[in-house]
Amino acid sequence: MKALIVSALFIILGIMGLQNAAANCAEEYEGNYHSLYVADINHPCPNDYTYAEYSLYGEGGDFDLYVLDSWNDTWYSSKTAGNNEYLWVPIHCGYPHTAYIWAYNGSGSWRVCSPQITFDAGFRRIADSDKAPDAAATTTTTGSINSEIVGRWILTFDWDCDGNPDEDEVVFSSDGSFGDDENLNEGEWSAEGTSVRWEHDEDPNALYRGSISGLYMSGTMSTTDGSTGCWTARKAGET
């Protein structure tokens, strides 16, 4: 009898282990032709894993998986002919990944899983794009990602990340200032590689930090009084 009880416990623990491993998935999303989604993925330090194994499971449409490693600004992409795609991306302590799902063709549902990471807030739809994320980031008129920031952006921001976003237009000037049509000097912005940040001068000094990928940006924001949120942005007049 004891042997049967022990065996049953092992089976239950094994099933629980499989469930926990399978739980590291983002929720299921619906994507149509050329829709683009993004997820910001932070890695804790220290980290027990050397690589993050991303698995994309699609149904209906042709979805492509892209991951940007901020450690050396390297893109990883998988463009297989089937519905399922896989990527191994190095994990460097303190350097987050940015994961993108792009609908190359058709419409359908998709889900991303990884046993090494968690997706926290999950994916956010940025916009529609006729270019893949890595192509949009490297193909610019000036050859510089930073120069792409200058201009008007449509900012979608969500304090508390509770699914109730607001929208605004932000103008980034070439002198490093930003604002809107009424006040072009609300604060300063800076960028290095694919990282971007800007901060409002007035209290409570809202600080926006994130990554830029061609015509799209995304990240998180915080204030000196403890408020937090998440945001995405797209270049005005671009799709």
Phi, psi and omega per residue, in radians:
M1 nan -0.773 3.117
K2 -1.024 -0.712 -3.141
A3 -1.082 -0.685 3.120
L4 -1.158 -0.691 3.130
I5 -1.118 -0.790 3.133
V6 -1.073 -0.764 3.132
S7 -1.079 -0.719 3.131
A8 -1.113 -0.702 3.111
L9 -1.095 -0.746 3.110
F10 -1.063 -0.711 3.134
I11 -1.129 -0.778 3.140
I12 -1.099 -0.789 3.136
L13 -1.112 -0.651 3.119
G14 -1.116 -0.756 3.108
I15 -1.111 -0.722 3.121
M16 -1.091 -0.684 3.119
G17 -1.109 -0.734 3.102
L18 -1.118 -0.691 3.131
Q19 -1.134 -0.701 3.125
N20 -1.138 -0.686 3.133
A21 -1.149 -0.673 -3.112
A22 -1.348 -0.235 -3.067
A23 -1.301 -0.255 -3.119
N24 -1.400 1.095 -3.130
C25 -2.288 2.565 2.946
A26 -1.323 2.786 3.104
E27 -1.158 2.939 -3.130
E28 -1.383 2.412 -3.113
Y29 -2.146 2.736 3.036
E30 -1.864 2.271 3.140
G31 -2.285 2.352 3.069
N32 -1.881 -3.136 -3.011
Y33 -0.895 2.111 3.078
H34 1.200 0.258 3.021
S35 -1.226 2.588 -3.074
L36 -2.275 2.184 3.126
Y37 -2.065 2.675 -3.123
V38 -2.433 2.597 3.039
A39 -2.420 2.320 3.077
D40 -1.628 2.187 -3.018
I41 -2.151 1.948 3.119
N42 -1.686 2.495 3.138
H43 -1.922 2.234 -3.141
P44 -1.232 2.733 3.062
C45 -2.058 2.347 -0.120
P46 -1.286 2.890 -3.116
N47 -2.150 2.339 -3.087
D48 -1.364 -0.201 -3.032
Y49 -1.915 2.577 3.081
T50 -1.625 -0.570 -3.118
Y51 -2.276 2.630 2.943
A52 -1.837 2.218 -3.139
E53 -1.741 1.866 -3.141
Y54 -1.641 2.340 3.091
S55 -2.196 2.167 3.104
L56 -1.862 2.177 3.118
Y57 -2.008 1.969 -3.108
G58 -2.002 2.719 3.104
E59 -2.517 2.175 3.120
G60 1.740 -1.232 -3.116
G61 -1.588 3.073 3.061
D62 -1.795 1.816 -3.080
F63 -1.887 2.395 3.125
D64 -1.946 2.538 -3.088
L65 -1.908 2.256 3.118
Y66 -2.292 2.429 3.075
V67 -2.341 2.264 3.088
L68 -1.796 2.124 3.101
D69 -1.625 1.987 -3.058
S70 -1.275 -0.182 3.128
W71 -1.068 -0.734 3.117
N72 -2.378 0.350 3.116
D73 0.916 0.794 -3.120
T74 -1.821 2.362 3.092
W75 -1.623 2.443 2.999
Y76 -2.150 2.328 -3.097
S77 -2.513 2.644 3.099
S78 -2.285 2.191 -3.078
K79 -2.302 1.062 -3.124
T80 -1.386 2.888 -3.106
A81 -1.376 -0.393 -3.099
G82 -1.480 -3.094 -3.132
N83 -1.402 -0.361 -3.090
N84 -1.842 2.359 -3.115
E85 -2.321 2.625 -3.046
Y86 -2.379 2.515 3.082
L87 -2.459 2.481 2.961
W88 -1.957 2.082 -3.085
V89 -2.152 2.259 -3.136
P90 -1.038 2.506 3.035
I91 -1.812 2.116 3.053
H92 -2.024 2.181 -3.024
C93 -0.948 2.164 3.091
G94 1.519 -0.064 -3.139
Y95 -1.972 1.915 -3.040
P96 -1.291 2.835 2.963
H97 -1.764 2.705 2.945
T98 -2.144 2.029 -3.085
A99 -1.769 2.381 3.137
Y100 -2.172 2.482 2.961
I101 -2.105 2.173 -3.104
W102 -2.138 2.259 3.111
A103 -1.422 1.728 -3.131
Y104 -1.183 -0.643 -3.083
N105 -2.766 2.570 3.032
G106 1.273 -2.918 -3.141
S107 -2.451 2.688 3.131
G108 2.939 -2.772 -3.131
S109 -2.020 2.735 3.122
W110 -2.668 2.789 3.125
R111 -2.612 2.524 3.140
V112 -2.099 2.373 3.130
C113 -2.301 2.724 3.025
S114 -2.785 2.230 3.137
P115 -1.313 -0.211 -3.055
Q116 -1.689 -0.233 -3.048
I117 -2.396 3.008 2.975
T118 -2.127 2.677 -3.039
F119 -1.721 -0.047 3.045
D120 0.821 -1.900 -3.069
A121 -1.281 -0.179 3.115
G122 1.374 -2.775 -3.075
F123 -1.643 2.629 3.062
R124 -2.191 2.381 3.090
R125 -1.341 2.220 3.135
I126 -1.557 -1.022 -3.071
A127 -3.041 -2.906 2.966
D128 -1.799 2.534 -3.113
S129 -2.535 2.405 3.074
D130 -1.596 0.103 3.092
K131 -2.132 2.536 3.056
A132 -1.159 2.662 -3.084
P133 -0.990 -0.739 -3.109
D134 -1.239 -0.554 3.103
A135 -1.208 -0.712 3.140
A136 -1.143 -0.534 -3.100
A137 -1.359 -0.476 -3.039
T138 -1.828 -0.267 -3.115
T139 -1.829 1.681 3.128
T140 -2.232 2.832 -3.087
T141 -1.236 -0.409 -3.088
T142 -1.909 -0.154 -3.113
G143 1.407 0.155 -3.117
S144 -2.225 2.213 3.110
I145 -1.150 -0.718 -3.090
N146 -1.034 -0.664 -3.110
S147 -1.148 -0.367 3.124
E148 -1.206 -0.316 -3.115
I149 -1.235 -0.599 -3.079
V150 -1.056 2.233 -3.135
G151 2.287 -2.886 -3.100
R152 -1.667 2.384 3.122
W153 -2.249 2.483 3.011
I154 -1.592 1.951 -3.057
L155 -1.746 2.188 3.014
T156 -1.917 2.025 -3.049
F157 -2.199 2.544 -3.018
D158 -2.399 1.674 3.076
W159 -1.158 2.353 -3.071
D160 1.285 -0.056 3.125
C161 0.892 0.782 -3.053
D162 -1.799 0.215 3.092
G163 1.475 0.291 3.097
N164 -2.143 1.283 -3.023
P165 -1.406 2.796 2.970
D166 -2.088 2.894 -3.099
E167 -2.280 2.508 3.138
D168 -2.623 2.872 3.055
E169 -1.922 2.294 -3.130
V170 -2.087 2.386 3.121
V171 -1.918 2.103 3.095
F172 -1.776 2.110 -3.100
S173 -1.649 2.737 -3.095
S174 -1.207 -0.281 3.127
D175 -1.498 0.085 3.108
G176 1.607 0.084 3.080
S177 -1.764 2.874 3.095
F178 -2.530 2.878 3.106
G179 2.996 -2.565 3.085
D180 -2.336 -2.997 -3.083
D181 -1.095 -0.495 -3.128
E182 -1.451 -0.554 -3.118
N183 -2.578 1.866 -3.117
L184 -1.497 0.075 -3.096
N185 -2.221 1.005 3.100
E186 -1.450 -0.247 -3.136
G187 2.958 -2.848 -3.103
E188 -2.151 2.595 3.062
W189 -2.112 2.740 3.077
S190 -2.603 2.737 3.129
A191 -2.576 2.533 3.077
E192 -2.516 2.037 -3.055
G193 1.121 -2.157 3.118
T194 -1.730 0.086 -3.137
S195 -1.646 2.437 -3.124
V196 -2.411 2.601 3.085
R197 -2.665 2.612 2.973
W198 -2.617 2.646 -3.033
E199 -2.411 2.339 3.099
H200 -1.356 2.446 -3.122
D201 -1.279 -0.618 -3.055
E202 -1.403 2.609 3.067
D203 -1.067 2.486 0.128
P204 -1.560 0.580 3.034
N205 0.911 1.135 3.118
A206 -1.174 2.188 -3.138
L207 -1.937 2.159 3.115
Y208 -1.872 2.237 3.106
R209 -2.325 2.491 3.131
G210 -3.124 -2.734 -3.103
S211 -2.262 2.640 3.135
I212 -2.001 2.405 3.096
S213 -2.345 1.521 3.141
G214 1.124 -1.918 -3.079
L215 -1.602 0.154 -3.059
Y216 -2.338 2.572 3.037
M217 -2.361 2.757 3.057
S218 -2.789 2.733 3.120
G219 3.000 -2.676 -3.111
T220 -2.246 2.818 3.075
M221 -2.353 2.790 -3.137
S222 -2.664 2.805 3.093
T223 -2.211 2.888 -3.124
T224 -1.204 -0.285 3.115
D225 -1.656 0.136 3.006
G226 1.762 -0.018 3.115
S227 -1.298 2.553 3.110
T228 -2.373 2.823 3.119
G229 -2.989 -3.037 3.136
C230 -2.342 2.759 -3.051
W231 -2.637 2.741 2.948
T232 -2.380 2.804 3.131
A233 -2.636 2.605 3.068
R234 -2.338 2.599 -3.129
K235 -1.112 2.270 -3.098
A236 -1.094 2.377 3.128
G237 1.451 0.034 -3.123
E238 -1.985 2.637 3.050
T239 -2.285 nan nan
